[in-house]
Amino acid sequence: MMKLYSGDLSPYSARVRMQIYAKGLEDRIQLERPADFGTPAFRQRLPIGRIPVLDIDGDLMPESEVIAEYLEEVFPTPSLLGANPRETAQIRTIARLGDVYLLNNLFMLSPQSRAATRNQGIVDLLGGQVTRNIKALNKMIGTDGYAAAGRLTMADCALVPALFLIESVMPGAGVENPVPAAANVAAYWTAIQRNEHAARVLVELKRGLEERLELIRSGAFEKMMKAFQEAQAKADAEA
Ligand SMILES: N[C@@H](CCC(=O)N[C@@H](CS)C(=O)NCC(=O)O)C(=O)O
């Protein structure tokens, strides 16, 4: 049985979890939060040091998009790709918008939602990129409730966590949420939240966010991050 190293609040993990749910793979892939995530030991095993990671009998595969494509090849039905090469290319383009153009900027923007340590230059740069790319997505997204191909695909799996992150990160960082002004994206966002697999990862993401906010409120998050950074700096110096 394969394992997916994942975390509730990780949007990249959520992308793969949504694919696993939609393909009915839960009895083939166990979901697990790695106990050593964030520690030097985790980075020793996984140099990129990030989740999700697919564990295939000890063979560790990082990167959500790579994992998602691998799962489509190993478990081709039901397919979350296109019915022909052009349709697949469109699905991958929208998924890439969700991952490279939205999620990556949002993920780096998220620490800026804490006002005490905010850097306005970073906020303007990354927030501006998200706003620009939502406008692009608005011209490319499906208008029938799905991101592409008129049915649930890998494009939806990448977009749902990205749109969740926009709502949870941008207002806190002092940037206007660009989705309400992008009519096609806004309509899609309303519609896709009714999909059972999207709804399920949204519950997990919200649960993860609540847990994170509680850690921040109690001061434990700051302490945890400091301890991880110190342990990593020590491990780097000894390497
Ligand atoms: N490009 C990677 C990004 C993964 C990523 O950034 N994961 C975050 C959680 S959502 C993480 O593990 N961060 C830990 C860190 O930055 O040290 C992917 O698509 O899997």
The ligand as an SDF file (V2000), in Angstrom:
LIG
                    3D

 20 19  0  0  0  0  0  0  0  0999 V2000
    6.1470   22.6060   -5.1220 N   0  0  0  0  0  0  0  0  0  0  0  0
    5.7900   21.8140   -3.9680 C   0  0  0  0  0  0  0  0  0  0  0  0
    5.4160   22.7370   -2.8280 C   0  0  0  0  0  0  0  0  0  0  0  0
    5.1230   21.9730   -1.5370 C   0  0  0  0  0  0  0  0  0  0  0  0
    5.1020   22.8750   -0.3120 C   0  0  0  0  0  0  0  0  0  0  0  0
    5.5290   24.0280   -0.3380 O   0  0  0  0  0  0  0  0  0  0  0  0
    4.5890   22.3290    0.7830 N   0  0  0  0  0  0  0  0  0  0  0  0
    4.5540   23.0680    2.0380 C   0  0  0  0  0  0  0  0  0  0  0  0
    3.2710   22.7590    2.7760 C   0  0  0  0  0  0  0  0  0  0  0  0
    1.9030   23.3200    1.8390 S   0  0  0  0  0  0  0  0  0  0  0  0
    5.6940   22.6240    2.9150 C   0  0  0  0  0  0  0  0  0  0  0  0
    5.9170   21.4430    3.0540 O   0  0  0  0  0  0  0  0  0  0  0  0
    6.4170   23.5730    3.5140 N   0  0  0  0  0  0  0  0  0  0  0  0
    7.4990   23.2750    4.4160 C   0  0  0  0  0  0  0  0  0  0  0  0
    8.6340   24.2290    4.2670 C   0  0  0  0  0  0  0  0  0  0  0  0
    8.5040   25.2000    3.4980 O   0  0  0  0  0  0  0  0  0  0  0  0
    9.6620   23.9720    4.9000 O   0  0  0  0  0  0  0  0  0  0  0  0
    4.6530   20.8680   -4.3440 C   0  0  0  0  0  0  0  0  0  0  0  0
    3.9440   21.1510   -5.3130 O   0  0  0  0  0  0  0  0  0  0  0  0
    4.5060   19.8130   -3.7040 O   0  0  0  0  0  0  0  0  0  0  0  0
  1  2  1  0
  2  3  1  0
  2 18  1  0
  3  4  1  0
  4  5  1  0
  5  6  2  0
  5  7  1  0
  7  8  1  0
  8  9  1  0
  8 11  1  0
  9 10  1  0
 11 12  2  0
 11 13  1  0
 13 14  1  0
 14 15  1  0
 15 16  2  0
 15 17  1  0
 18 19  2  0
 18 20  1  0
M  END
$$$$
